[in-house]
């Protein structure tokens, strides 16, 4: 039984994406790690960061992004598929560049790989999620954020990345690698998965406010197009406002060992709001709206984290 890790990335150093730390978090678990590395800007140094890991497990596939052919961020899914289909393992562990696995979960994963190796009804493994928010000492357990997602799949040609690459679908008809294929539900089905008692730590919402604003604008551009994005962001602040951090949860655990140097990069505390109410001039974030505050309170205090009406792109069978 062999395990492959895989991901896609571009311009990680410019966008404050801890891709090196992400890869390092599962290198001890995998036999290889495949990266679809998109051609970045001249002043980006993502490849050098990855090469600094100095691991013979790492295999880089250089790619060019054709975002005009894959709008609505399906370019992420197309790039994910490039890496996925170069993998040789029996199980494939997908981590996006801003995600990491704590080393405490490695024994849990090894056991799951062994337990389900011959249980071919299980097509993937489902993880809990912890979304860090603003800094490394807070996370957001709101209903506005997905609580679980598939991050391990079997190496089956029928499984493809879906929509903006957050998840996967099983395609029952031939796949043609078009925008429509990455969007459609017809002729596809959800994967049958087993839940594992492990968390993915998501750091995508921990960036300097100015970079967070830039990242959101870039993501909007690849989703909506440049003209629509310019119109949308013309009335918004270029610097992202995380809001009062006393309104989200305090993190009391430890971060993955691979993230320790990355934690030292936190230098924007003075730009964060640690108490009080949201500044009136700023528009409330989705998680701050009354509907989501009420749902989140019920889920976290009365239902032990169980989500009400959450979309599930998976079918849990174990």
Backbone bond lengths (Angstrom), bond angles and torsions (degrees), N, CA, C in turn:
res aa  C-N    CA-C-N  psi(-1)  N-CA   C-N-CA  omega(-1)  CA-C   N-CA-C  phi
1 X - - - 1.462 - - 1.526 109.42 -
2 X 1.324 116.61 126.91 1.464 121.33 -179.74 1.529 110.17 -121.89
3 X 1.330 115.00 152.12 1.471 122.03 -176.74 1.519 108.80 -123.06
4 X 1.322 116.28 129.67 1.462 121.87 173.37 1.522 109.62 -110.68
5 X 1.322 116.30 140.97 1.452 120.87 167.27 1.519 108.29 -102.68
6 X 1.331 117.31 152.14 1.467 118.75 178.06 1.521 111.31 -155.31
7 X 1.348 114.08 155.25 1.454 120.42 178.22 1.521 109.31 -162.85
8 X 1.334 116.06 176.22 1.460 122.68 170.33 1.522 106.60 -130.23
9 X 1.318 117.36 155.31 1.462 119.96 178.79 1.522 110.03 -164.87
10 X 1.314 115.84 154.76 1.461 123.33 172.14 1.525 108.57 -156.98
11 X 1.319 117.05 139.23 1.464 122.51 176.45 1.533 113.24 55.94
12 X 1.326 116.45 39.17 1.464 119.84 -176.96 1.519 112.62 -64.22
13 X 1.327 117.35 -41.60 1.464 118.35 -176.45 1.527 111.68 -70.29
14 X 1.317 117.67 -28.72 1.463 120.63 178.76 1.524 112.17 -76.15
15 X 1.331 115.98 -27.54 1.463 120.79 -173.80 1.523 113.02 -106.75
16 X 1.328 117.21 11.68 1.461 122.50 176.71 1.533 110.52 59.16
17 X 1.318 115.63 51.35 1.461 122.19 177.39 1.522 108.31 -107.00
18 X 1.335 119.03 121.35 1.472 121.34 -175.83 1.527 112.95 -81.27
19 X 1.328 116.38 57.41 1.465 119.27 -172.43 1.527 111.83 -65.67
20 X 1.326 117.78 -37.27 1.468 119.32 178.55 1.518 110.48 -62.19
21 X 1.316 116.27 -44.59 1.463 121.64 -179.55 1.531 111.33 -67.01
22 X 1.331 115.34 -36.30 1.463 120.50 177.73 1.528 110.93 -62.31
23 X 1.323 116.00 -50.62 1.465 120.58 179.26 1.519 110.46 -60.05
24 X 1.333 116.60 -45.00 1.469 121.16 -177.88 1.519 111.87 -60.51
25 X 1.332 117.04 -28.25 1.465 119.60 -175.92 1.523 112.94 -66.49
26 X 1.362 117.81 -25.34 1.469 118.03 178.92 1.525 113.22 -118.55
27 X 1.318 117.71 4.38 1.471 119.29 178.31 1.532 112.87 -55.76
28 X 1.346 119.55 -38.89 1.469 118.41 179.05 1.520 113.61 -65.37
29 X 1.324 116.76 -18.38 1.462 121.31 -175.37 1.521 113.11 -92.58
30 X 1.345 117.39 -24.70 1.459 120.89 -170.63 1.525 112.04 -106.87
31 X 1.335 115.16 159.40 1.461 121.74 176.45 1.525 111.54 -89.46
32 X 1.322 116.13 -22.98 1.465 122.05 176.91 1.512 108.20 -154.05
33 X 1.339 115.89 159.42 1.460 120.42 174.22 1.522 107.68 -136.11
34 X 1.344 115.71 119.06 1.464 122.23 -176.30 1.525 109.62 -104.74
35 X 1.323 116.17 131.31 1.460 121.99 -177.75 1.520 109.86 -124.31
36 X 1.336 116.41 123.00 1.463 120.88 168.41 1.525 106.45 -85.84
37 X 1.326 115.89 103.36 1.462 121.66 -174.48 1.520 109.42 -99.19
38 X 1.328 116.17 108.07 1.453 120.84 -179.92 1.513 111.94 -72.70
39 X 1.318 115.73 147.21 1.460 120.55 177.42 1.527 109.24 -62.02
40 X 1.326 116.26 120.13 1.454 120.44 -175.39 1.511 113.42 -100.23
41 X 1.315 115.38 -174.50 1.459 121.47 177.97 1.530 109.85 -71.52
42 X 1.330 117.29 156.31 1.472 119.93 -176.94 1.524 114.06 -58.22
43 X 1.330 117.14 -29.55 1.461 119.78 -177.74 1.525 112.93 -95.24
44 X 1.325 117.45 15.03 1.464 120.98 177.13 1.526 109.46 -97.57
45 X 1.337 116.24 148.23 1.459 120.60 -174.92 1.533 111.77 -129.54
46 X 1.331 116.04 36.72 1.463 120.29 -176.97 1.523 111.99 -61.03
47 X 1.322 117.40 -44.94 1.461 119.24 -177.38 1.524 111.22 -62.02
48 X 1.313 117.20 -40.00 1.464 120.20 178.84 1.528 110.99 -62.98
49 X 1.329 116.77 -38.00 1.455 120.73 177.61 1.532 110.90 -62.03
50 X 1.327 115.65 -45.06 1.466 120.12 -179.33 1.528 110.47 -66.22
51 X 1.318 116.49 -43.69 1.467 120.28 -179.74 1.521 111.55 -63.55
52 X 1.329 117.28 -25.60 1.465 121.03 179.83 1.523 112.03 -64.63
53 X 1.320 117.53 -16.98 1.461 120.27 175.81 1.527 111.56 -68.90
54 X 1.341 115.48 -22.44 1.468 121.08 174.70 1.530 112.13 52.33
55 X 1.322 115.94 48.67 1.460 121.09 -178.63 1.522 110.74 -117.50
56 X 1.328 115.97 132.04 1.464 119.14 177.61 1.523 111.76 -78.59
57 X 1.329 117.11 0.20 1.468 120.63 174.41 1.528 111.46 -78.98
58 X 1.314 116.42 -20.28 1.468 120.77 -171.92 1.529 111.21 -84.27
59 X 1.333 114.96 133.36 1.460 121.58 177.16 1.526 108.06 -129.64
60 X 1.320 117.21 121.67 1.460 122.53 -176.89 1.525 110.28 -102.83
61 X 1.338 115.83 130.98 1.461 122.45 172.56 1.525 107.20 -112.59
62 X 1.307 118.09 115.12 1.463 121.21 -177.85 1.531 109.70 -81.56
63 X 1.322 115.62 133.18 1.462 120.72 -175.39 1.522 110.68 -132.51
64 X 1.328 114.62 163.91 1.466 122.29 172.28 1.523 107.92 -118.58
65 X 1.311 116.78 130.45 1.463 120.62 -179.50 1.528 110.33 -81.77
66 X 1.318 115.72 128.47 1.459 122.18 174.66 1.527 107.77 -112.30
67 X 1.311 114.90 70.70 1.465 120.65 -172.40 1.527 112.64 -62.27
68 X 1.340 117.00 -28.02 1.466 118.74 -179.80 1.526 111.53 -67.64
69 X 1.330 117.98 -25.07 1.467 121.55 177.39 1.525 112.00 -84.16
70 X 1.337 115.81 -19.42 1.458 120.34 -175.75 1.528 109.51 -131.45
71 X 1.355 117.03 72.11 1.470 120.51 -179.92 1.534 111.26 -72.07
72 X 1.328 115.63 -177.86 1.468 122.91 -179.26 1.525 111.69 54.01
73 X 1.302 115.07 33.62 1.466 123.44 177.67 1.526 114.24 61.23
74 X 1.332 117.06 19.09 1.463 118.55 171.46 1.530 110.88 -70.31
75 X 1.330 117.43 -10.65 1.465 119.81 172.96 1.524 109.86 -59.61
76 X 1.345 117.17 -31.41 1.463 120.36 177.67 1.526 110.52 -65.35
77 X 1.333 116.47 -40.73 1.457 120.65 179.25 1.524 110.77 -67.21
78 X 1.336 115.88 -42.01 1.468 119.49 179.88 1.522 110.88 -62.00
79 X 1.331 116.74 -41.40 1.461 120.66 178.76 1.531 111.05 -68.79
80 X 1.315 116.18 -37.81 1.468 120.07 176.20 1.516 110.64 -60.07
81 X 1.326 116.62 -43.30 1.464 120.45 179.68 1.534 111.79 -62.88
82 X 1.316 117.35 -36.20 1.469 120.04 178.69 1.526 109.68 -58.84
83 X 1.334 116.33 -46.30 1.461 120.27 179.14 1.526 110.91 -68.89
84 X 1.314 116.64 -43.18 1.474 121.07 -177.39 1.518 111.26 -59.37
85 X 1.316 117.20 -42.85 1.453 120.21 -173.95 1.522 113.56 -78.99
86 X 1.314 116.33 -5.41 1.466 120.10 173.31 1.528 111.82 -95.03
87 X 1.324 116.09 -3.55 1.466 120.44 -177.82 1.525 111.43 -77.77
88 X 1.325 115.82 146.00 1.461 121.89 -177.63 1.530 112.82 -107.99
89 X 1.316 118.35 -9.04 1.454 121.60 -172.82 1.520 114.11 -73.23
90 X 1.334 114.46 166.13 1.471 120.74 174.06 1.530 109.70 -77.86
91 X 1.336 116.12 -42.35 1.460 122.41 173.23 1.526 108.24 -108.76
92 X 1.336 116.93 144.14 1.460 122.27 -179.25 1.520 109.10 -121.46
93 X 1.325 116.18 121.21 1.464 122.59 -178.36 1.526 108.10 -102.13
94 X 1.326 115.75 113.75 1.459 122.70 -177.81 1.528 110.04 -98.74
95 X 1.305 117.04 122.33 1.459 121.79 172.10 1.516 108.59 -126.41
96 X 1.318 117.17 127.68 1.451 118.73 171.59 1.522 108.95 -75.38
97 X 1.331 116.58 162.48 1.449 121.09 -170.29 1.514 115.22 -64.61
98 X 1.340 117.69 -16.48 1.463 120.30 178.78 1.530 111.93 -107.66
99 X 1.339 116.42 21.43 1.461 121.74 179.53 1.527 109.96 -119.26
100 X 1.325 116.54 153.18 1.461 120.49 178.53 1.522 109.74 -148.26
101 X 1.329 114.67 156.37 1.464 122.08 176.87 1.520 108.98 -111.29
102 X 1.310 117.29 129.65 1.469 120.63 175.54 1.523 108.64 -70.83
103 X 1.323 116.03 139.84 1.467 120.70 -177.50 1.530 112.42 -61.93
104 X 1.333 117.62 -21.60 1.470 120.10 177.74 1.523 112.03 -62.70
105 X 1.342 116.71 -22.17 1.464 120.27 -177.76 1.529 113.48 -90.41
106 X 1.311 117.95 -5.96 1.465 119.67 -178.11 1.531 111.79 -60.47
107 X 1.344 120.18 -44.84 1.473 118.79 176.16 1.527 113.12 -61.10
108 X 1.342 116.72 -34.85 1.471 120.67 177.60 1.522 110.10 -61.91
109 X 1.325 116.39 -42.90 1.458 120.84 -178.93 1.521 111.73 -69.82
110 X 1.314 117.43 -40.66 1.464 120.19 178.30 1.520 110.68 -59.44
111 X 1.327 115.90 -41.78 1.468 119.79 178.51 1.520 111.36 -65.76
112 X 1.339 116.63 -41.36 1.468 119.96 179.78 1.521 111.21 -64.01
113 X 1.336 117.44 -42.36 1.464 120.30 177.85 1.528 110.80 -58.44
114 X 1.317 115.93 -42.08 1.463 119.89 -179.10 1.528 111.06 -72.02
115 X 1.334 117.00 -42.92 1.470 121.02 -177.06 1.521 112.03 -62.45
116 X 1.328 116.94 -37.49 1.467 120.27 -173.76 1.530 112.63 -104.56
117 X 1.321 116.84 7.99 1.466 120.20 -177.01 1.522 111.74 -54.68
118 X 1.321 117.44 -44.82 1.467 121.30 -176.78 1.520 112.67 -101.86
119 X 1.317 116.64 4.06 1.469 121.52 177.63 1.525 107.28 -94.94
120 X 1.308 116.41 81.82 1.464 120.74 -171.14 1.524 113.84 -73.90
121 X 1.330 116.68 -5.01 1.465 118.83 171.29 1.528 110.36 -67.84
122 X 1.343 116.38 -25.52 1.469 121.57 178.44 1.528 108.47 -85.64
123 X 1.327 115.66 113.97 1.466 121.57 -177.24 1.528 113.03 -100.47
124 X 1.315 116.60 -8.76 1.454 119.70 -179.44 1.513 111.34 -167.21
125 X 1.336 115.58 169.85 1.459 121.89 178.42 1.526 109.26 -118.57
126 X 1.319 114.54 138.53 1.461 122.64 -174.13 1.526 109.95 -106.34
127 X 1.335 116.35 132.22 1.462 122.52 -176.97 1.524 111.13 -114.66
128 X 1.324 115.65 149.71 1.460 120.96 166.04 1.529 108.36 -75.51
129 X 1.345 115.88 160.78 1.462 121.09 -178.70 1.519 112.13 -126.57
130 X 1.322 115.51 142.68 1.459 122.16 170.68 1.527 107.55 -123.87
131 X 1.337 116.34 115.59 1.461 122.28 -176.48 1.526 109.51 -99.15
132 X 1.321 116.94 105.48 1.459 120.42 177.83 1.527 109.14 -71.96
133 X 1.338 114.96 149.43 1.471 119.94 -169.18 1.526 111.16 -139.18
134 X 1.322 116.08 114.58 1.457 121.23 173.20 1.512 114.20 84.52
135 X 1.326 116.53 -53.17 1.453 121.70 175.52 1.537 108.06 -143.03
136 X 1.317 117.16 -170.88 1.459 120.54 -175.61 1.525 112.89 -90.64
137 X 1.321 116.59 1.86 1.464 121.06 -178.41 1.520 112.96 -106.97
138 X 1.324 116.96 3.63 1.464 120.71 -179.86 1.526 110.03 -135.38
139 X 1.315 115.54 147.57 1.464 120.92 174.24 1.519 108.89 -137.38
140 X 1.322 116.14 161.34 1.455 121.28 -172.68 1.527 110.22 -115.61
141 X 1.340 117.72 103.27 1.468 120.75 -178.97 1.525 113.28 -90.44
142 X 1.323 116.96 25.57 1.457 122.28 -174.06 1.527 112.58 -70.75
143 X 1.318 115.04 153.73 1.469 122.51 172.53 1.527 111.38 -59.93
144 X 1.328 116.79 -19.47 1.470 121.03 -178.59 1.525 112.32 -72.37
145 X 1.341 117.73 -11.15 1.459 122.17 -179.77 1.520 109.77 -115.43
146 X 1.335 117.16 142.47 1.463 120.12 179.29 1.529 109.86 -65.04
147 X 1.325 115.61 140.40 1.465 120.77 -174.84 1.519 113.00 -98.21
148 X 1.334 117.87 -19.87 1.467 121.54 -178.90 1.514 109.39 -146.25
149 X 1.322 115.77 152.94 1.459 119.92 176.10 1.524 109.93 -160.95
150 X 1.342 115.25 158.02 1.463 122.53 177.30 1.517 109.14 -78.67
151 X 1.324 115.79 129.28 1.451 118.92 175.62 1.534 113.27 -130.40
152 X 1.315 117.29 -5.07 1.469 121.15 172.26 1.514 108.11 -127.25
153 X 1.340 116.02 133.46 1.468 121.04 177.95 1.528 109.45 -132.32
154 X 1.308 115.24 159.12 1.468 119.11 170.48 1.521 108.92 -74.83
155 X 1.307 116.05 154.78 1.456 120.78 -179.74 1.525 109.18 -82.82
156 X 1.323 115.18 78.14 1.462 122.49 -179.42 1.526 109.27 -116.46
157 X 1.324 118.50 134.37 1.469 120.41 -177.94 1.519 113.47 -66.40
158 X 1.327 117.47 -18.50 1.473 120.29 -179.33 1.528 112.57 -79.85
159 X 1.325 117.29 -13.45 1.465 120.65 -178.57 1.524 109.31 -90.34
160 X 1.340 114.94 126.94 1.464 120.45 179.84 1.524 110.12 -132.94
161 X 1.328 114.99 153.22 1.445 120.78 172.64 1.527 109.15 -61.16
162 X 1.342 115.97 153.70 1.464 119.90 -171.24 1.525 111.30 -130.88
163 X 1.319 115.65 135.86 1.464 124.57 177.54 1.526 111.15 54.20
164 X 1.348 118.16 -113.06 1.466 119.55 -176.54 1.521 112.00 -95.76
165 X 1.328 116.43 23.36 1.469 123.64 174.18 1.525 113.51 75.01
166 X 1.316 117.27 16.94 1.458 117.69 175.65 1.522 110.50 -72.92
167 X 1.352 116.51 -27.43 1.454 118.81 -173.78 1.526 110.76 -148.36
168 X 1.351 115.82 -164.42 1.459 121.99 -174.72 1.529 110.35 -136.44
169 X 1.352 115.42 157.61 1.463 121.84 173.49 1.528 109.05 -135.28
170 X 1.326 115.05 155.46 1.463 122.19 174.90 1.527 107.37 -98.05
171 X 1.336 116.46 121.99 1.468 121.57 -177.32 1.518 109.84 -98.73
172 X 1.322 115.76 122.42 1.461 121.80 -177.28 1.517 112.66 -90.64
173 X 1.335 116.46 -7.07 1.465 121.90 177.43 1.530 108.82 -122.25
174 X 1.324 118.13 163.98 1.476 120.09 -179.81 1.526 112.03 -53.62
175 X 1.326 115.23 140.57 1.460 122.90 -177.80 1.524 108.81 -104.45
176 X 1.345 116.58 131.02 1.470 120.43 -173.38 1.531 113.06 -112.91
177 X 1.322 118.41 7.16 1.470 122.61 174.70 1.530 112.11 58.85
178 X 1.313 116.64 43.53 1.456 121.86 176.41 1.531 109.35 -111.40
179 X 1.318 114.88 167.95 1.461 120.16 175.86 1.524 110.87 -54.35
180 X 1.338 116.52 -45.15 1.463 120.11 -178.79 1.524 111.68 -62.02
181 X 1.328 117.36 -38.07 1.461 120.02 179.75 1.530 111.36 -62.69
182 X 1.324 116.54 -37.29 1.463 119.73 -178.15 1.525 112.81 -77.79
183 X 1.335 116.95 -11.29 1.461 121.26 -178.41 1.527 113.21 -101.66
184 X 1.319 116.97 -30.85 1.461 119.63 -164.31 1.516 113.94 -75.31
185 X 1.342 114.40 153.98 1.462 122.61 171.07 1.526 110.68 -103.37
186 X 1.346 116.38 -30.11 1.457 120.65 -178.53 1.526 110.27 -61.04
187 X 1.323 116.76 133.08 1.454 120.30 179.70 1.515 113.20 77.78
188 X 1.333 116.37 9.13 1.458 120.98 177.31 1.527 108.86 -126.42
189 X 1.311 115.57 168.44 1.457 119.93 173.32 1.534 109.10 -147.69
190 X 1.322 114.45 163.49 1.456 120.32 176.36 1.534 109.60 -71.68
191 X 1.329 115.34 151.27 1.461 119.82 177.80 1.525 110.36 -76.33
192 X 1.333 115.72 147.08 1.458 122.82 172.47 1.526 107.83 -86.95
193 X 1.328 116.25 120.61 1.461 119.67 -169.93 1.522 112.09 -129.11
194 X 1.325 114.34 162.00 1.461 122.87 171.23 1.532 108.08 -112.26
195 X 1.314 115.68 136.83 1.466 121.07 176.24 1.523 109.52 -78.12
196 X 1.340 117.17 133.90 1.458 121.10 173.71 1.523 108.91 -112.28
197 X 1.311 115.78 149.70 1.458 121.08 -179.07 1.526 109.42 -85.28
198 X 1.327 114.92 67.96 1.461 121.71 -177.45 1.521 108.67 -149.32
199 X 1.323 115.46 152.69 1.463 122.11 -179.35 1.523 110.82 -115.05
200 X 1.316 114.74 145.55 1.450 121.23 165.49 1.525 106.96 -97.71
201 X 1.328 115.96 128.36 1.463 120.64 176.07 1.527 108.05 -90.40
202 X 1.335 115.57 120.04 1.461 121.62 -176.33 1.526 109.49 -106.27
203 X 1.350 115.86 119.92 1.458 121.70 -176.32 1.533 112.87 -108.27
204 X 1.316 116.64 15.30 1.462 119.63 -175.79 1.515 114.75 -65.37
205 X 1.346 116.96 -19.83 1.460 121.08 179.36 1.522 111.50 -104.10
206 X 1.332 117.05 21.65 1.471 121.23 175.59 1.518 107.86 -119.78
207 X 1.308 115.02 91.49 1.462 122.48 178.34 1.517 108.41 -146.24
208 X 1.320 118.34 158.35 1.468 119.19 169.93 1.524 109.26 -54.23
209 X 1.329 118.37 138.03 1.475 120.66 -175.45 1.522 114.69 -49.89
210 X 1.343 117.23 -37.85 1.474 119.44 179.93 1.530 110.36 -66.61
211 X 1.339 116.92 -42.81 1.464 120.45 179.25 1.527 111.39 -69.44
212 X 1.334 116.47 -33.68 1.464 119.53 177.33 1.521 109.97 -63.85
213 X 1.319 115.94 -40.46 1.460 119.74 176.49 1.513 111.90 -63.75
214 X 1.341 117.01 -40.95 1.468 120.95 179.10 1.526 110.83 -66.19
215 X 1.329 116.60 -41.28 1.466 120.72 -179.67 1.525 110.69 -62.56
216 X 1.321 117.74 -42.80 1.464 121.19 179.08 1.525 111.28 -63.54
217 X 1.325 116.39 -36.94 1.463 119.92 179.63 1.524 110.63 -68.50
218 X 1.330 117.35 -40.45 1.467 121.04 178.52 1.523 110.23 -64.99
219 X 1.328 117.04 -43.32 1.465 120.68 178.89 1.520 111.14 -63.35
220 X 1.329 115.91 -38.42 1.462 119.81 177.29 1.518 110.91 -64.82
221 X 1.333 116.07 -38.09 1.458 120.55 -178.83 1.520 111.50 -64.57
222 X 1.341 117.50 -42.29 1.461 120.13 179.45 1.522 111.70 -74.84
223 X 1.340 116.57 -15.51 1.472 119.78 178.10 1.533 111.69 -94.00
224 X 1.328 116.21 -51.15 1.468 120.92 -173.98 1.520 113.88 -97.33
225 X 1.325 117.21 -20.56 1.449 121.61 -172.63 1.522 109.92 101.14
226 X 1.325 116.34 160.91 1.467 120.95 -172.86 1.516 112.67 -67.59
227 X 1.331 118.01 -42.68 1.463 120.11 -176.20 1.521 110.99 -64.97
228 X 1.329 117.11 -46.96 1.466 120.53 -179.76 1.526 110.81 -63.94
229 X 1.320 116.39 -36.39 1.465 120.16 179.18 1.513 111.82 -66.96
230 X 1.341 116.95 -43.33 1.460 119.80 178.84 1.522 111.11 -60.81
231 X 1.320 115.77 -38.71 1.463 119.97 178.76 1.530 110.66 -67.64
232 X 1.324 116.77 -42.30 1.463 121.38 -178.65 1.518 111.98 -65.50
233 X 1.338 116.74 -44.50 1.461 120.64 -173.62 1.529 112.76 -86.47
234 X 1.327 117.02 -5.82 1.467 119.50 179.43 1.523 111.63 -61.74
235 X 1.349 116.04 -28.49 1.460 120.41 -177.11 1.529 112.15 -102.97
236 X 1.326 117.84 6.36 1.452 121.10 -178.17 1.523 110.88 -113.05
237 X 1.318 114.71 153.14 1.454 120.36 176.25 1.524 109.54 -66.38
238 X 1.318 116.93 141.63 1.464 120.16 178.65 1.527 111.70 -74.37
239 X 1.335 116.56 -21.65 1.460 121.63 178.28 1.518 109.45 -96.50
240 X 1.303 117.15 129.15 1.472 121.59 -177.25 1.526 110.44 -76.46
241 X 1.335 115.72 138.32 1.465 121.36 177.65 1.526 108.92 -107.94
242 X 1.329 116.97 115.33 1.466 121.39 -179.71 1.526 112.26 -76.49
243 X 1.322 117.32 -11.34 1.448 119.51 -177.95 1.525 111.43 78.10
244 X 1.339 117.24 -176.08 1.465 120.88 -178.63 1.537 111.28 -71.67
245 X 1.321 116.13 119.44 1.469 120.29 -176.95 1.520 112.70 -72.65
246 X 1.326 117.62 -14.65 1.465 119.01 174.99 1.524 112.07 -70.36
247 X 1.335 117.32 -7.29 1.468 121.71 178.41 1.527 112.39 -92.55
248 X 1.331 117.90 -3.73 1.467 121.12 176.37 1.530 108.02 -115.47
249 X 1.334 117.04 -178.94 1.463 120.75 -173.05 1.527 112.11 -85.83
250 X 1.322 114.66 147.42 1.464 121.62 176.06 1.524 109.02 -88.06
251 X 1.325 116.30 131.86 1.465 121.38 179.92 1.528 109.36 -87.34
252 X 1.330 116.34 125.40 1.459 121.14 -176.81 1.529 112.47 -114.20
253 X 1.324 116.81 3.05 1.457 120.35 -178.53 1.513 112.26 -93.37
254 X 1.321 115.51 -158.08 1.465 121.89 177.89 1.522 109.32 -118.16
255 X 1.316 115.13 153.05 1.459 120.92 177.66 1.532 109.47 -90.64
256 X 1.331 117.25 159.94 1.476 119.63 176.09 1.519 111.01 -54.21
257 X 1.310 116.54 145.21 1.469 120.16 -179.90 1.522 111.19 -60.25
258 X 1.328 117.43 -31.02 1.469 120.50 -179.93 1.517 112.51 -66.57
259 X 1.351 117.29 -17.56 1.467 121.60 -177.32 1.518 112.96 -93.22
260 X 1.319 119.11 -2.75 1.458 120.78 -169.42 1.531 113.17 -60.16
261 X 1.321 118.37 -44.10 1.465 119.39 177.96 1.528 111.07 -67.86
262 X 1.323 116.48 -34.89 1.467 120.27 179.52 1.531 110.72 -63.22
263 X 1.323 117.27 -35.26 1.459 121.05 179.84 1.526 111.44 -60.31
264 X 1.321 116.31 -29.30 1.465 120.94 -177.72 1.531 112.13 -71.73
265 X 1.335 117.21 -10.28 1.462 120.67 -178.80 1.526 112.73 -81.38
266 X 1.322 116.36 -5.93 1.464 119.81 179.78 1.527 109.51 -66.30
267 X 1.318 116.25 110.40 1.465 120.97 -179.58 1.525 111.81 -138.05
268 X 1.328 117.19 21.58 1.458 120.66 -177.31 1.537 111.83 -118.04
269 X 1.339 117.00 23.78 1.472 119.75 -179.85 1.517 112.19 -56.93
270 X 1.321 116.89 -35.30 1.466 120.44 -177.91 1.525 112.44 -66.62
271 X 1.324 117.19 -17.13 1.465 120.97 -179.99 1.524 112.27 -94.45
272 X 1.327 116.98 -3.42 1.452 121.45 -178.39 1.524 110.89 -97.71
273 X 1.326 115.27 155.10 1.460 121.98 178.21 1.528 108.32 -108.39
274 X 1.327 117.08 115.19 1.457 120.50 -174.01 1.523 113.87 -99.18
275 X 1.314 118.26 -6.98 1.461 120.39 179.59 1.526 109.46 -155.80
276 X 1.327 114.48 171.24 1.457 119.76 177.78 1.516 113.16 86.62
277 X 1.326 115.32 -169.47 1.450 122.17 178.95 1.523 109.88 -99.04
278 X 1.333 115.46 159.10 1.465 119.94 178.52 1.524 110.10 -58.53
279 X 1.322 115.13 139.58 1.456 120.48 176.83 1.528 110.05 -59.06
280 X 1.294 117.83 130.97 1.461 121.87 -171.66 1.515 113.23 -60.46
281 X 1.322 117.90 -29.41 1.468 120.07 -176.74 1.529 112.13 -73.28
282 X 1.336 116.48 -17.29 1.458 120.32 -177.57 1.531 110.99 -93.33
283 X 1.316 116.29 140.03 1.453 121.54 178.64 1.528 110.01 -74.95
284 X 1.334 118.93 131.29 1.465 120.60 -179.31 1.529 111.71 -60.32
285 X 1.317 115.57 144.46 1.463 120.51 175.20 1.521 109.11 -74.05
286 X 1.317 115.98 164.84 1.461 121.20 -177.25 1.522 111.60 -55.81
287 X 1.330 117.30 -43.56 1.459 120.29 -175.75 1.530 112.53 -67.38
288 X 1.351 117.33 -17.35 1.464 121.77 -178.99 1.525 113.19 -86.60
289 X 1.317 117.30 -10.63 1.460 120.08 -178.17 1.527 110.36 -70.78
290 X 1.325 115.03 150.99 1.471 120.89 -171.79 1.530 112.56 -55.00
291 X 1.314 116.63 -43.13 1.467 120.29 -179.00 1.521 111.02 -58.15
292 X 1.325 117.23 -46.18 1.460 120.97 -176.59 1.526 111.88 -75.82
293 X 1.325 116.80 -31.84 1.458 118.94 175.53 1.527 110.54 -63.88
294 X 1.339 116.93 -42.11 1.464 121.40 -179.79 1.531 110.61 -66.75
295 X 1.344 115.95 -47.91 1.466 119.38 179.27 1.530 111.46 -59.89
296 X 1.309 116.02 -43.26 1.462 120.71 -177.73 1.516 110.99 -64.47
297 X 1.334 117.35 -40.63 1.462 120.36 179.56 1.527 110.68 -63.44
298 X 1.316 116.61 -46.26 1.470 120.57 179.50 1.529 110.41 -61.38
299 X 1.335 116.70 -46.19 1.465 120.63 -177.48 1.521 112.06 -65.04
300 X 1.317 117.00 -43.76 1.462 120.74 -173.88 1.520 113.69 -81.47
301 X 1.351 117.55 -28.03 1.456 120.25 -176.33 1.528 114.36 -103.41
302 X 1.323 117.12 -28.92 1.467 119.90 -176.79 1.523 113.61 -110.12
303 X 1.342 116.81 -28.36 1.460 120.22 -174.19 1.530 113.11 -109.74
304 X 1.321 117.30 10.28 1.469 122.71 178.22 1.530 112.56 54.90
305 X 1.322 116.10 38.58 1.453 121.62 176.27 1.519 115.41 92.08
306 X 1.331 117.80 -7.45 1.471 120.06 178.84 1.520 109.86 -66.65
307 X 1.329 116.57 133.27 1.461 121.55 -175.54 1.530 112.04 -90.49
308 X 1.327 114.67 142.74 1.463 121.99 178.66 1.520 108.73 -94.49
309 X 1.329 117.61 115.78 1.456 121.24 174.17 1.515 115.40 66.77
310 X 1.322 117.85 22.24 1.463 120.27 -179.75 1.528 110.79 -72.21
311 X 1.333 117.03 137.18 1.459 120.19 177.13 1.521 109.56 -66.61
312 X 1.330 115.70 132.95 1.461 121.12 -178.36 1.525 108.83 -124.12
313 X 1.304 116.62 109.02 1.460 120.78 176.76 1.527 109.92 -89.62
314 X 1.320 115.63 51.06 1.462 121.91 179.75 1.523 107.95 -165.22
315 X 1.329 114.70 162.25 1.473 120.70 174.88 1.529 106.89 -123.88
316 X 1.294 115.48 108.67 1.473 119.36 -177.67 1.522 109.79 -77.35
317 X 1.328 117.24 121.62 1.460 121.75 179.96 1.532 112.55 -116.28
318 X 1.314 117.82 -10.36 1.465 121.86 178.44 1.518 109.45 -133.08
